[in-house]
Amino acid sequence: MRAELLDWRFPPPPKPMESPALESLEVFRRLSGPGLQLLHAGVQRLHLPRHTQALYKGQAISGAYFVLSGRLRVFSLSPEGSEASLYFIDPGETCIFALNSLFNDLSYPAWVEAESDTTLALVPGPLFRRLFQQEPGIQDMTVRALSTLVFRLMRELEDVHAYKLEQRLANLLLLRANTQGEIAMTQEQIAHHLGSTREVIARLLRGMVAARLLQTRRGRIQLLDRNGLSRLLGQPTG
């Protein structure tokens, strides 16, 4: 069962924030003195425990939020209850869906969950719009973020239509592996990201283990043959 939703339409009173946490983000380092004063006067810090559902489809957006630590997962949810990850929001990044909803007065189009314990800086809508009018750094960041939205989603859509699930799994593993070739994801998380089921992902992973492409253990995957996984990608099947 999912944790209780956080309703950001009625946020708590602003809490003081530590300057280093905010100013560690490039977009805020570029603010003018008056802009920083405005930001510190109105920004809020939100702590989300792992697996907290932070935003839901149809919710009114109260502001722009930036990940200070941890990670958020943005995903779609079908009427049957199956999930498919759309993108992740890492430290220093903001949610492009939320920005689009904020500037166009639209309801949020997806769901957001904290993939790990996560801390956010929430900039209320009126304050963010004021900063957007006055601060070139905020303008640049907003335009760049919104301009990537269509391209990111089109790439995901092309992957869904052009590649078999095994190829999409191989691509995900290659993208998410660290320099040591390790991926800290459960089979359930992988299934959610690819819009599949844990049983199907488990079967595909067993095949990759048998081919000596990787090893699996609880909550983690170790790549053994990156080139072999790359060869699985081959050419699109569509």
C-alpha positions as a Python dict, from the first residue, in 0.01 Angstrom:
ca = {
    (1, 'M'): (0, 0, 0),
    (2, 'R'): (131, 341, -92),
    (3, 'A'): (211, 599, 168),
    (4, 'E'): (-33, 882, 226),
    (5, 'L'): (-33, 1149, -44),
    (6, 'L'): (126, 1484, 22),
    (7, 'D'): (-116, 1756, -85),
    (8, 'W'): (102, 2042, -210),
    (9, 'R'): (-199, 2255, -293),
    (10, 'F'): (-202, 2350, 77),
    (11, 'P'): (169, 2358, 167),
    (12, 'P'): (288, 2411, 525),
    (13, 'P'): (428, 2751, 629),
    (14, 'P'): (773, 2822, 487),
    (15, 'K'): (1066, 2691, 689),
    (16, 'P'): (1414, 2845, 691),
    (17, 'M'): (1655, 2670, 459),
    (18, 'E'): (2028, 2633, 481),
    (19, 'S'): (2190, 2853, 217),
    (20, 'P'): (2445, 2592, 101),
    (21, 'A'): (2167, 2349, 9),
    (22, 'L'): (1995, 2600, -218),
    (23, 'E'): (2303, 2761, -360),
    (24, 'S'): (2452, 2423, -446),
    (25, 'L'): (2209, 2424, -740),
    (26, 'E'): (2348, 2609, -1041),
    (27, 'V'): (2023, 2788, -1121),
    (28, 'F'): (2013, 2948, -776),
    (29, 'R'): (2383, 3039, -776),
    (30, 'R'): (2308, 3266, -1072),
    (31, 'L'): (2043, 3470, -890),
    (32, 'S'): (2098, 3837, -812),
    (33, 'G'): (2113, 3957, -453),
    (34, 'P'): (1747, 4068, -449),
    (35, 'G'): (1650, 3742, -619),
    (36, 'L'): (1822, 3537, -348),
    (37, 'Q'): (1646, 3738, -80),
    (38, 'L'): (1310, 3666, -241),
    (39, 'L'): (1395, 3300, -274),
    (40, 'H'): (1503, 3251, 87),
    (41, 'A'): (1196, 3437, 212),
    (42, 'G'): (948, 3207, 39),
    (43, 'V'): (1107, 2872, -46),
    (44, 'Q'): (1008, 2561, 147),
    (45, 'R'): (1196, 2242, 225),
    (46, 'L'): (1008, 1914, 193),
    (47, 'H'): (1134, 1576, 317),
    (48, 'L'): (984, 1271, 145),
    (49, 'P'): (1051, 924, 286),
    (50, 'R'): (1122, 649, 35),
    (51, 'H'): (815, 539, -163),
    (52, 'T'): (610, 844, -59),
    (53, 'Q'): (371, 935, -339),
    (54, 'A'): (430, 1305, -379),
    (55, 'L'): (211, 1410, -672),
    (56, 'Y'): (-84, 1247, -842),
    (57, 'K'): (-251, 1281, -1178),
    (58, 'G'): (-502, 1566, -1185),
    (59, 'Q'): (-349, 1754, -892),
    (60, 'A'): (-318, 2131, -905),
    (61, 'I'): (48, 2236, -888),
    (62, 'S'): (141, 2487, -619),
    (63, 'G'): (492, 2567, -740),
    (64, 'A'): (819, 2452, -895),
    (65, 'Y'): (1024, 2199, -708),
    (66, 'F'): (1391, 2109, -722),
    (67, 'V'): (1556, 1794, -590),
    (68, 'L'): (1828, 1872, -335),
    (69, 'S'): (1902, 1510, -246),
    (70, 'G'): (1757, 1169, -329),
    (71, 'R'): (1556, 1094, -642),
    (72, 'L'): (1199, 1122, -771),
    (73, 'R'): (1035, 890, -1024),
    (74, 'V'): (767, 1029, -1257),
    (75, 'F'): (541, 758, -1395),
    (76, 'S'): (214, 688, -1571),
    (77, 'L'): (-53, 460, -1429),
    (78, 'S'): (-297, 267, -1645),
    (79, 'P'): (-661, 197, -1544),
    (80, 'E'): (-552, -162, -1479),
    (81, 'G'): (-290, -41, -1230),
    (82, 'S'): (27, -107, -1431),
    (83, 'E'): (303, 155, -1407),
    (84, 'A'): (558, 280, -1657),
    (85, 'S'): (834, 525, -1562),
    (86, 'L'): (854, 840, -1773),
    (87, 'Y'): (1168, 996, -1627),
    (88, 'F'): (1365, 1046, -1306),
    (89, 'I'): (1451, 1371, -1128),
    (90, 'D'): (1798, 1372, -975),
    (91, 'P'): (1969, 1627, -745),
    (92, 'G'): (1993, 1966, -911),
    (93, 'E'): (1703, 1895, -1148),
    (94, 'T'): (1343, 2014, -1156),
    (95, 'C'): (1024, 1849, -1280),
    (96, 'I'): (941, 1961, -1634),
    (97, 'F'): (581, 1839, -1605),
    (98, 'A'): (534, 2060, -1299),
    (99, 'L'): (680, 2362, -1476),
    (100, 'N'): (453, 2304, -1773),
    (101, 'S'): (150, 2270, -1545),
    (102, 'L'): (248, 2579, -1349),
    (103, 'F'): (292, 2810, -1647),
    (104, 'N'): (-9, 2681, -1839),
    (105, 'D'): (-244, 2644, -1541),
    (106, 'L'): (-288, 2270, -1608),
    (107, 'S'): (-343, 1976, -1377),
    (108, 'Y'): (-44, 1749, -1323),
    (109, 'P'): (-48, 1476, -1595),
    (110, 'A'): (129, 1189, -1415),
    (111, 'W'): (233, 1049, -1076),
    (112, 'V'): (547, 1113, -872),
    (113, 'E'): (705, 889, -612),
    (114, 'A'): (1021, 929, -403),
    (115, 'E'): (1246, 647, -519),
    (116, 'S'): (1466, 704, -212),
    (117, 'D'): (1457, 940, 87),
    (118, 'T'): (1437, 1275, -90),
    (119, 'T'): (1465, 1643, 4),
    (120, 'L'): (1305, 1906, -218),
    (121, 'A'): (1310, 2283, -245),
    (122, 'L'): (956, 2393, -329),
    (123, 'V'): (933, 2743, -481),
    (124, 'P'): (567, 2858, -458),
    (125, 'G'): (406, 2950, -789),
    (126, 'P'): (372, 3328, -738),
    (127, 'L'): (734, 3349, -622),
    (128, 'F'): (863, 3141, -913),
    (129, 'R'): (672, 3355, -1165),
    (130, 'R'): (817, 3670, -1008),
    (131, 'L'): (1169, 3526, -1026),
    (132, 'F'): (1104, 3423, -1387),
    (133, 'Q'): (1017, 3782, -1474),
    (134, 'Q'): (1325, 3927, -1304),
    (135, 'E'): (1604, 3669, -1324),
    (136, 'P'): (1771, 3566, -1653),
    (137, 'G'): (1901, 3246, -1491),
    (138, 'I'): (1549, 3133, -1405),
    (139, 'Q'): (1431, 3225, -1755),
    (140, 'D'): (1707, 3021, -1918),
    (141, 'M'): (1651, 2720, -1696),
    (142, 'T'): (1274, 2724, -1753),
    (143, 'V'): (1298, 2755, -2132),
    (144, 'R'): (1559, 2479, -2153),
    (145, 'A'): (1359, 2248, -1926),
    (146, 'L'): (1035, 2294, -2117),
    (147, 'S'): (1210, 2255, -2453),
    (148, 'T'): (1341, 1911, -2354),
    (149, 'L'): (997, 1778, -2256),
    (150, 'V'): (874, 1683, -2604),
    (151, 'F'): (1207, 1535, -2711),
    (152, 'R'): (1238, 1325, -2395),
    (153, 'L'): (889, 1181, -2424),
    (154, 'M'): (926, 1119, -2798),
    (155, 'R'): (1244, 921, -2731),
    (156, 'E'): (1065, 710, -2472),
    (157, 'L'): (776, 654, -2714),
    (158, 'E'): (1014, 549, -2990),
    (159, 'D'): (1179, 297, -2756),
    (160, 'V'): (842, 148, -2664),
    (161, 'H'): (737, 101, -3028),
    (162, 'A'): (1071, 15, -3186),
    (163, 'Y'): (1230, -230, -2943),
    (164, 'K'): (1133, -560, -2789),
    (165, 'L'): (1110, -574, -2410),
    (166, 'E'): (1439, -765, -2387),
    (167, 'Q'): (1612, -487, -2580),
    (168, 'R'): (1454, -217, -2364),
    (169, 'L'): (1570, -408, -2054),
    (170, 'A'): (1926, -431, -2188),
    (171, 'N'): (1923, -60, -2267),
    (172, 'L'): (1796, 28, -1918),
    (173, 'L'): (2066, -183, -1753),
    (174, 'L'): (2341, -21, -1959),
    (175, 'L'): (2211, 330, -1884),
    (176, 'R'): (2161, 276, -1510),
    (177, 'A'): (2486, 88, -1436),
    (178, 'N'): (2753, 274, -1240),
    (179, 'T'): (3123, 268, -1330),
    (180, 'Q'): (3156, -71, -1159),
    (181, 'G'): (2872, -213, -1367),
    (182, 'E'): (2629, -233, -1075),
    (183, 'I'): (2259, -141, -1085),
    (184, 'A'): (2075, -88, -755),
    (185, 'M'): (1723, -175, -875),
    (186, 'T'): (1482, -449, -779),
    (187, 'Q'): (1296, -656, -1037),
    (188, 'E'): (978, -477, -930),
    (189, 'Q'): (1135, -136, -994),
    (190, 'I'): (1258, -245, -1336),
    (191, 'A'): (912, -379, -1421),
    (192, 'H'): (752, -48, -1319),
    (193, 'H'): (999, 146, -1529),
    (194, 'L'): (940, -66, -1839),
    (195, 'G'): (563, -103, -1796),
    (196, 'S'): (587, -480, -1749),
    (197, 'T'): (549, -731, -1463),
    (198, 'R'): (805, -864, -1218),
    (199, 'E'): (753, -1218, -1346),
    (200, 'V'): (835, -1123, -1706),
    (201, 'I'): (1142, -922, -1600),
    (202, 'A'): (1261, -1212, -1380),
    (203, 'R'): (1238, -1449, -1676),
    (204, 'L'): (1436, -1215, -1903),
    (205, 'L'): (1702, -1164, -1637),
    (206, 'R'): (1737, -1540, -1590),
    (207, 'G'): (1807, -1567, -1962),
    (208, 'M'): (2075, -1298, -1936),
    (209, 'V'): (2228, -1474, -1636),
    (210, 'A'): (2237, -1802, -1832),
    (211, 'A'): (2413, -1617, -2116),
    (212, 'R'): (2668, -1487, -1861),
    (213, 'L'): (2580, -1127, -1934),
    (214, 'L'): (2511, -1042, -1570),
    (215, 'Q'): (2466, -1169, -1216),
    (216, 'T'): (2171, -1097, -989),
    (217, 'R'): (2136, -1074, -616),
    (218, 'R'): (1874, -923, -389),
    (219, 'G'): (1802, -568, -504),
    (220, 'R'): (2112, -546, -722),
    (221, 'I'): (2239, -650, -1064),
    (222, 'Q'): (2604, -680, -1166),
    (223, 'L'): (2691, -651, -1533),
    (224, 'L'): (2949, -901, -1657),
    (225, 'D'): (2947, -835, -2032),
    (226, 'R'): (2852, -484, -2143),
    (227, 'N'): (2939, -562, -2503),
    (228, 'G'): (2709, -862, -2498),
    (229, 'L'): (2423, -650, -2368),
    (230, 'S'): (2497, -390, -2635),
    (231, 'R'): (2475, -659, -2903),
    (232, 'L'): (2127, -749, -2776),
    (233, 'L'): (2012, -401, -2878),
    (234, 'G'): (2094, -470, -3242),
    (235, 'Q'): (1847, -297, -3466),
    (236, 'P'): (1491, -183, -3383),
    (237, 'T'): (1231, -449, -3455),
    (238, 'G'): (957, -208, -3558),
}
